[in-house]
């Protein structure tokens, strides 16, 4: 018995399927590699022992990097937002975000830490904002942006205001030109701080490298399966002679 050979057989449905999902899998792997690089940079900055930059120097050098320690002198303003759905130790609460006006440099939103939520949803926690001139220490962080498909709730009169997110555009709508990043207070001993014990993202770069390896492995598997499925045995291919015999019969 002779061994049957395999030949390439074009299957447009299989190629379309692979053509759609293969670039997607590769792009997901590359995205995870980029996220790993970002986390590596963030952890390096967070763990650095360098002194905080003066706020004016950060603005002048355009040194906006997440986790960068900063020092700024100024005073809190009236505008305070309560970032909803923030839990600590299993308890619901808010993060207190207050607009801060430095002596020099752009206005900035300062995350003053976490406060527990009252028992009633209709009641907001009482937030006290000190008025004198202060020097604060903290770290740069991104604005708490809403989800991609999340709707932004309308502003209510008075302060403080409960929000689900606080994008930069919402602060800019007050007529101010804020800094492109916010500041998280360094610890709970800072002026005006509540529970300010924020730590960097617990998902380290190794996790993202693992995800990237999985996506690339799926891309390789899809490529191999596509190639294997595209080569058919001669016995599996339709034979023109046989078809003609059936028609004549």
C-alpha positions in Angstrom: 0.0 0.0 0.0 1.4 3.4 -1.0 1.4 6.2 1.5 -1.0 9.0 0.6 0.6 12.5 0.1 -0.7 15.7 1.5 -1.3 18.9 -0.5 -2.3 22.4 0.2 -6.1 23.0 -0.1 -7.4 26.5 0.0 -10.1 27.0 2.6 -11.2 30.7 2.7 -13.2 30.3 5.9 -10.3 28.9 7.8 -7.9 31.6 6.5 -10.4 34.4 7.4 -10.8 33.0 10.9 -7.0 32.9 11.4 -6.5 36.3 9.7 -8.9 37.9 12.3 -7.7 36.2 15.5 -4.0 35.9 14.8 -3.3 39.7 14.8 -5.6 40.0 17.8 -3.7 37.4 19.8 -0.3 39.0 18.9 -1.6 42.5 19.8 -2.8 41.3 23.2 0.6 39.8 23.8 2.4 43.0 22.8 0.0 45.0 25.0 0.9 42.8 28.0 4.6 43.4 27.3 4.0 47.1 27.3 2.1 46.9 30.6 5.0 44.9 32.1 7.4 47.6 31.1 5.1 50.3 32.6 4.9 48.4 35.9 8.7 47.9 36.0 9.2 51.6 35.6 6.5 52.4 38.2 8.0 50.0 40.8 11.5 51.4 40.1 10.3 54.9 40.7 8.2 53.9 43.7 11.1 52.1 45.4 13.7 54.8 44.6 15.2 56.7 47.5 15.4 59.9 45.6 14.0 63.0 47.2 10.8 64.4 45.9 10.9 67.0 43.2 9.7 70.5 43.9 6.3 71.0 42.2 7.6 73.9 40.2 10.5 71.9 38.9 8.2 69.0 37.9 6.0 71.3 35.8 9.0 73.1 34.2 10.7 69.8 33.3 7.5 68.2 32.2 8.4 65.3 34.5 5.0 63.7 34.8 5.8 60.1 35.7 3.5 57.9 37.8 5.0 57.2 41.2 7.4 60.2 41.1 7.8 61.7 44.6 6.9 65.4 44.7 6.8 68.2 47.3 4.4 71.2 46.9 3.6 74.2 49.1 0.2 75.9 48.9 -3.3 75.6 50.2 -6.4 73.5 49.7 -9.3 75.0 47.9 -13.0 74.4 48.5 -13.6 72.0 45.6 -13.6 68.4 47.1 -14.9 65.2 45.4 -15.7 62.0 47.2 -14.6 59.1 45.0 -17.3 56.4 45.5 -17.0 52.6 45.9 -13.6 52.5 47.5 -13.3 49.7 50.1 -10.7 49.1 52.8 -10.6 46.0 55.0 -14.0 45.0 53.6 -15.7 48.3 54.5 -17.2 50.7 52.0 -16.0 54.2 51.8 -14.7 57.1 49.7 -11.4 58.6 48.7 -11.2 62.4 49.3 -10.0 64.4 46.4 -9.4 68.1 46.9 -8.2 70.8 44.6 -4.9 72.2 45.8 -3.4 75.6 44.7 0.5 75.6 44.9 2.4 78.9 45.3 3.9 78.2 41.9 3.0 75.7 39.2 -0.4 74.4 38.0 -3.4 73.6 40.2 -3.5 69.9 41.2 -6.0 67.4 42.6 -4.7 65.9 45.8 -5.9 62.5 47.0 -6.1 62.9 50.7 -6.9 59.3 51.5 -9.8 57.1 52.4 -12.7 57.7 54.8 -15.5 55.3 55.8 -19.0 55.7 54.4 -21.9 56.5 56.7 -24.5 53.9 57.3 -27.0 55.8 55.1 -26.4 56.1 51.4 -28.1 59.5 51.5 -25.5 60.9 53.9 -22.0 61.9 52.9 -19.1 61.7 55.3 -18.0 64.9 57.0 -14.8 66.1 55.5 -12.7 68.8 57.1 -10.3 70.8 54.9 -7.6 72.8 56.6 -7.1 76.4 55.5 -3.5 77.6 56.2 -0.5 77.3 54.0 1.0 73.8 53.9 3.9 71.9 52.5 2.8 68.4 51.2 4.7 65.4 50.1 3.2 62.8 47.8 3.5 60.9 44.6 2.1 61.5 41.1 -0.7 59.3 40.0 -3.2 59.1 37.1 -6.6 60.6 37.3 -9.3 58.1 38.3 -10.8 57.8 34.8 -14.3 56.3 34.2 -14.7 53.0 32.4 -14.7 53.2 28.6 -18.4 52.7 28.4 -19.2 54.4 31.7 -21.5 57.4 31.7 -20.4 60.4 33.7 -23.0 61.5 36.2 -24.0 65.2 36.3 -22.5 67.5 38.9 -24.6 68.5 41.9 -24.5 71.9 43.5 -22.3 72.4 46.6 -19.3 70.7 48.0 -18.2 68.0 48.5 -19.6 66.0 45.5 -19.9 62.3 45.2 -18.4 61.0 42.0 -17.7 57.6 40.4 -14.6 58.9 38.6 -12.8 62.2 38.2 -11.3 62.7 34.8 -9.1 65.7 34.1 -11.9 67.2 31.9 -14.2 67.4 34.9 -11.7 69.5 36.8 -10.9 71.6 33.8 -14.7 72.4 33.4 -14.4 74.4 36.6 -12.4 77.0 34.7 -9.1 75.8 35.9 -6.1 74.4 34.0 -5.0 71.5 36.3 -1.9 69.4 36.2 -2.0 66.4 33.9 -1.7 64.1 36.9 -3.0 64.1 40.5 -1.0 63.7 43.8 -1.5 61.0 46.4 -0.4 62.1 49.8 2.7 60.2 51.0 1.2 59.1 54.3 -1.5 59.8 56.9 0.7 62.3 58.7 0.5 64.9 55.8 -1.6 68.0 56.4 -5.3 67.3 55.6 -4.7 63.6 55.2 -7.1 60.8 56.1 -6.1 57.2 55.7 -3.4 57.7 53.1 -1.7 54.3 52.9 -1.8 53.7 49.2 0.6 51.2 47.8 1.6 50.5 44.1 -0.4 48.1 42.1 0.0 44.6 43.5 0.1 43.1 40.0 3.8 43.1 39.2 5.5 42.9 35.8 5.9 39.1 36.1 2.2 38.6 35.9 2.0 40.6 32.7 4.9 38.6 31.2 3.0 35.5 32.0 -0.1 36.8 30.3 2.0 37.8 27.3 3.4 34.3 27.0 -0.1 32.8 27.0 -1.3 35.1 24.2 1.8 34.4 22.1 1.4 30.6 22.8 -2.2 30.8 21.5 -1.0 32.7 18.4 1.6 29.9 17.7 -1.0 27.2 18.3 -3.5 28.9 16.0 -0.8 29.2 13.2 0.1 25.5 13.5 -3.5 24.3 13.5 -4.2 26.4 10.5 -1.3 25.0 8.6 -2.1 21.4 9.6 -5.8 21.8 8.7 -4.9 23.3 5.3 -3.0 20.3 4.1 -5.4 17.5 3.0 -4.6 13.9 2.1 -5.2 13.1 -1.6 -7.8 10.6 -0.5 -9.7 13.5 1.3 -9.8 15.7 -1.8 -12.7 15.4 -4.2 -11.7 13.4 -7.4 -13.0 14.8 -10.6 -13.0 11.4 -12.3 -15.2 9.9 -9.6 -17.6 12.7 -9.8 -18.0 12.3 -13.6 -18.6 8.6 -13.2 -21.3 9.2 -10.7 -22.9 11.7 -13.0 -22.9 9.3 -15.9 -24.3 6.6 -13.8 
